[in-house]
Amino acid sequence: MFGKKKTEDEAASCAVVHLMLSSVKPSVRQEVLSTLTDDQRRQVLNAELEGRADQWERKNGTEWGES
């Protein structure tokens, strides 16, 4: 997941997914995710995690999980 270099479009998509899912109430987030198939849910959650990691790296200037 973090090993391959993302294109600008992929990075933008991940950022959008992260922003959308992190800005809604947990009940709404769960409802949205429950409408997806397992594969779709996995793709969305992976994109959200990548968006979160990218945001961390931009904000903190370190790799995801580093202090």
Number of C-alpha atoms within 10 A of each C-alpha: 9 10 5 6 9 13 9 9 9 14 15 15 17 25 20 15 20 23 15 12 18 13 11 11 10 11 9 12 14 12 11 12 17 11 10 12 10 11 9 12 15 13 12 19 17 16 22 22 18 23 22 19 20 21 17 16 15 12 9 12 11 13 12 16 8 9 7
